[in-house]
Amino acid sequence: MPFANDLIDSNRERLDEQGVARLQSRFLFEPAAVMALLRSRIVGQDAVLAQVEAMLKVVKVD
């Protein structure tokens, strides 16, 4: 069974071959970079940071 990322890449390649325009995300940030900044500035709030990280990932994928 292929991984979800493999299926997504396959679909993107197929759409590129067909000349279908791909939508760009409205959000131009990397969740890992945002979380690194937050973790460097916020201490003792691991549970909240985990929730923020999960939310950022959902927002990023639109």
OpenMM code with the backbone's topology and positions (N, CA, C; nanometers):
from openmm import Vec3, app, unit

residues = "MET PRO PHE ALA ASN ASP LEU ILE ASP SER ASN ARG GLU ARG LEU ASP GLU GLN GLY VAL ALA ARG LEU GLN SER ARG PHE LEU PHE GLU PRO ALA ALA VAL MET ALA LEU LEU ARG SER ARG ILE VAL GLY GLN ASP ALA VAL LEU ALA GLN VAL GLU ALA MET LEU LYS VAL VAL LYS VAL ASP".split()
positions = [
    Vec3(0.0848, -0.1179, 0.0000),
    Vec3(0.0000, 0.0000, 0.0000),
    Vec3(0.0892, 0.1240, 0.0000),
    Vec3(0.0707, 0.2132, -0.0968),
    Vec3(0.1560, 0.3327, -0.1042),
    Vec3(0.1224, 0.4324, 0.0067),
    Vec3(0.2227, 0.5073, 0.0424),
    Vec3(0.2037, 0.6132, 0.1406),
    Vec3(0.1242, 0.7276, 0.0783),
    Vec3(0.0590, 0.8048, 0.1628),
    Vec3(-0.0212, 0.9172, 0.1142),
    Vec3(0.0640, 1.0160, 0.0354),
    Vec3(0.1870, 1.0405, 0.0814),
    Vec3(0.2748, 1.1345, 0.0103),
    Vec3(0.3086, 1.0846, -0.1295),
    Vec3(0.3255, 0.9537, -0.1443),
    Vec3(0.3526, 0.8974, -0.2768),
    Vec3(0.2333, 0.9184, -0.3699),
    Vec3(0.1136, 0.8987, -0.3176),
    Vec3(-0.0066, 0.9203, -0.3982),
    Vec3(-0.0219, 1.0670, -0.4369),
    Vec3(0.0063, 1.1563, -0.3431),
    Vec3(-0.0037, 1.2995, -0.3722),
    Vec3(0.0963, 1.3386, -0.4800),
    Vec3(0.2206, 1.2910, -0.4681),
    Vec3(0.3222, 1.3206, -0.5696),
    Vec3(0.2818, 1.2655, -0.7056),
    Vec3(0.2274, 1.1452, -0.7067),
    Vec3(0.1827, 1.0840, -0.8315),
    Vec3(0.0715, 1.1660, -0.8953),
    Vec3(-0.0233, 1.2105, -0.8153),
    Vec3(-0.1327, 1.2926, -0.8678),
    Vec3(-0.0820, 1.4251, -0.9206),
    Vec3(0.0133, 1.4857, -0.8506),
    Vec3(0.0698, 1.6135, -0.8977),
    Vec3(0.1403, 1.5951, -1.0314),
    Vec3(0.2175, 1.4864, -1.0456),
    Vec3(0.2865, 1.4606, -1.1717),
    Vec3(0.1871, 1.4411, -1.2854),
    Vec3(0.0813, 1.3669, -1.2580),
    Vec3(-0.0201, 1.3412, -1.3602),
    Vec3(-0.0889, 1.4719, -1.4010),
    Vec3(-0.1211, 1.5568, -1.3044),
    Vec3(-0.1834, 1.6848, -1.3362),
    Vec3(-0.0892, 1.7750, -1.4156),
    Vec3(0.0401, 1.7718, -1.3807),
    Vec3(0.1388, 1.8518, -1.4553),
    Vec3(0.1477, 1.8043, -1.6004),
    Vec3(0.1426, 1.6732, -1.6204),
    Vec3(0.1483, 1.6180, -1.7559),
    Vec3(0.0260, 1.6590, -1.8374),
    Vec3(-0.0885, 1.6690, -1.7719),
    Vec3(-0.2125, 1.7060, -1.8397),
    Vec3(-0.2258, 1.8571, -1.8570),
    Vec3(-0.1362, 1.9317, -1.7974),
    Vec3(-0.1388, 2.0764, -1.8104),
    Vec3(-0.2400, 2.1451, -1.7204),
    Vec3(-0.2823, 2.0766, -1.6153),
    Vec3(-0.3780, 2.1351, -1.5219),
    Vec3(-0.3023, 2.2247, -1.4245),
    Vec3(-0.3495, 2.3472, -1.4100),
    Vec3(-0.2836, 2.4413, -1.3188),
    Vec3(-0.3032, 2.3958, -1.1749),
    Vec3(-0.1961, 2.4016, -1.0999),
    Vec3(-0.1994, 2.3615, -0.9601),
    Vec3(-0.2244, 2.4827, -0.8716),
    Vec3(-0.3093, 2.4670, -0.7729),
    Vec3(-0.3360, 2.5750, -0.6788),
    Vec3(-0.2222, 2.5874, -0.5789),
    Vec3(-0.1858, 2.7090, -0.5492),
    Vec3(-0.0841, 2.7338, -0.4488),
    Vec3(-0.1520, 2.7589, -0.3152),
    Vec3(-0.0872, 2.7179, -0.2097),
    Vec3(-0.1403, 2.7439, -0.0768),
    Vec3(-0.1390, 2.8938, -0.0500),
    Vec3(-0.2397, 2.9401, 0.0221),
    Vec3(-0.2414, 3.0824, 0.0574),
    Vec3(-0.1456, 3.1118, 0.1700),
    Vec3(-0.0985, 3.0085, 0.2356),
    Vec3(-0.0152, 3.0255, 0.3535),
    Vec3(0.1293, 2.9934, 0.3186),
    Vec3(0.2149, 3.0917, 0.3280),
    Vec3(0.3546, 3.0759, 0.2898),
    Vec3(0.4419, 3.0699, 0.4137),
    Vec3(0.4292, 2.9628, 0.4897),
    Vec3(0.5124, 2.9427, 0.6068),
    Vec3(0.5388, 2.7935, 0.6211),
    Vec3(0.6429, 2.7611, 0.6938),
    Vec3(0.6741, 2.6224, 0.7242),
    Vec3(0.6441, 2.5985, 0.8714),
    Vec3(0.5566, 2.5039, 0.9014),
    Vec3(0.5227, 2.4778, 1.0413),
    Vec3(0.6439, 2.4487, 1.1290),
    Vec3(0.7425, 2.3784, 1.0767),
    Vec3(0.8612, 2.3455, 1.1558),
    Vec3(0.9374, 2.4719, 1.1959),
    Vec3(0.9464, 2.5680, 1.1042),
    Vec3(1.0177, 2.6923, 1.1347),
    Vec3(0.9418, 2.7749, 1.2389),
    Vec3(0.8106, 2.7808, 1.2240),
    Vec3(0.7290, 2.8543, 1.3213),
    Vec3(0.7414, 2.7902, 1.4588),
    Vec3(0.7352, 2.6575, 1.4626),
    Vec3(0.7432, 2.5882, 1.5907),
    Vec3(0.8809, 2.6035, 1.6545),
    Vec3(0.9856, 2.6064, 1.5754),
    Vec3(1.1193, 2.6266, 1.6311),
    Vec3(1.1274, 2.7633, 1.6993),
    Vec3(1.0706, 2.8639, 1.6361),
    Vec3(1.0699, 2.9977, 1.6955),
    Vec3(0.9878, 2.9994, 1.8241),
    Vec3(0.8683, 2.9411, 1.8192),
    Vec3(0.7836, 2.9395, 1.9386),
    Vec3(0.8482, 2.8630, 2.0529),
    Vec3(0.9085, 2.7494, 2.0221),
    Vec3(0.9725, 2.6693, 2.1278),
    Vec3(1.0923, 2.7421, 2.1885),
    Vec3(1.1576, 2.8267, 2.1096),
    Vec3(1.2705, 2.9010, 2.1643),
    Vec3(1.2257, 3.0131, 2.2575),
    Vec3(1.1006, 3.0563, 2.2428),
    Vec3(1.0514, 3.1688, 2.3222),
    Vec3(0.9522, 3.1306, 2.4312),
    Vec3(0.8890, 3.0149, 2.4195),
    Vec3(0.7870, 2.9743, 2.5168),
    Vec3(0.8384, 2.8539, 2.5938),
    Vec3(0.8402, 2.8653, 2.7249),
    Vec3(0.8934, 2.7596, 2.8109),
    Vec3(0.7811, 2.7035, 2.8976),
    Vec3(0.7789, 2.5707, 2.9123),
    Vec3(0.6868, 2.5074, 3.0052),
    Vec3(0.5445, 2.4925, 2.9556),
    Vec3(0.5235, 2.5027, 2.8267),
    Vec3(0.3895, 2.4907, 2.7705),
    Vec3(0.3874, 2.3861, 2.6593),
    Vec3(0.4450, 2.2692, 2.6871),
    Vec3(0.4591, 2.1666, 2.5839),
    Vec3(0.3255, 2.1203, 2.5271),
    Vec3(0.2244, 2.1042, 2.6122),
    Vec3(0.0931, 2.0580, 2.5642),
    Vec3(0.0306, 2.1605, 2.4696),
    Vec3(0.0416, 2.2865, 2.5038),
    Vec3(-0.0148, 2.3921, 2.4197),
    Vec3(0.0622, 2.4024, 2.2891),
    Vec3(0.1939, 2.3922, 2.2958),
    Vec3(0.2739, 2.3983, 2.1738),
    Vec3(0.2417, 2.2822, 2.0808),
    Vec3(0.2147, 2.1666, 2.1354),
    Vec3(0.1766, 2.0515, 2.0526),
    Vec3(0.0442, 2.0784, 1.9808),
    Vec3(-0.0491, 2.1415, 2.0502),
    Vec3(-0.1775, 2.1751, 1.9881),
    Vec3(-0.1608, 2.2815, 1.8800),
    Vec3(-0.0764, 2.3796, 1.9057),
    Vec3(-0.0502, 2.4837, 1.8060),
    Vec3(0.0144, 2.4218, 1.6830),
    Vec3(0.1079, 2.3313, 1.7042),
    Vec3(0.1743, 2.2657, 1.5913),
    Vec3(0.0743, 2.1877, 1.5070),
    Vec3(-0.0154, 2.1150, 1.5706),
    Vec3(-0.1168, 2.0396, 1.4976),
    Vec3(-0.2066, 2.1338, 1.4177),
    Vec3(-0.2415, 2.2467, 1.4777),
    Vec3(-0.3259, 2.3445, 1.4085),
    Vec3(-0.2534, 2.4064, 1.2894),
    Vec3(-0.1254, 2.4375, 1.3053),
    Vec3(-0.0482, 2.4946, 1.1952),
    Vec3(-0.0397, 2.3982, 1.0761),
    Vec3(-0.0253, 2.2711, 1.1062),
    Vec3(-0.0179, 2.1717, 0.9986),
    Vec3(-0.1495, 2.1632, 0.9232),
    Vec3(-0.2599, 2.1722, 0.9938),
    Vec3(-0.3915, 2.1700, 0.9278),
    Vec3(-0.4090, 2.2945, 0.8412),
    Vec3(-0.3716, 2.4097, 0.8949),
    Vec3(-0.3838, 2.5345, 0.8197),
    Vec3(-0.2959, 2.5304, 0.6948),
    Vec3(-0.1771, 2.4766, 0.7065),
    Vec3(-0.0834, 2.4723, 0.5943),
    Vec3(-0.1375, 2.3908, 0.4776),
    Vec3(-0.2029, 2.2786, 0.5066),
    Vec3(-0.2536, 2.1947, 0.3981),
    Vec3(-0.3844, 2.2476, 0.3406),
    Vec3(-0.4379, 2.3509, 0.4045),
    Vec3(-0.5573, 2.4196, 0.3560),
    Vec3(-0.6789, 2.3334, 0.3723),
] * unit.nanometer
topology = app.Topology()
chain = topology.addChain("A")
for resn in residues:
    res = topology.addResidue(resn, chain)
    for name in ("N", "CA", "C"):
        topology.addAtom(name, app.Element.getBySymbol(name[0]), res)
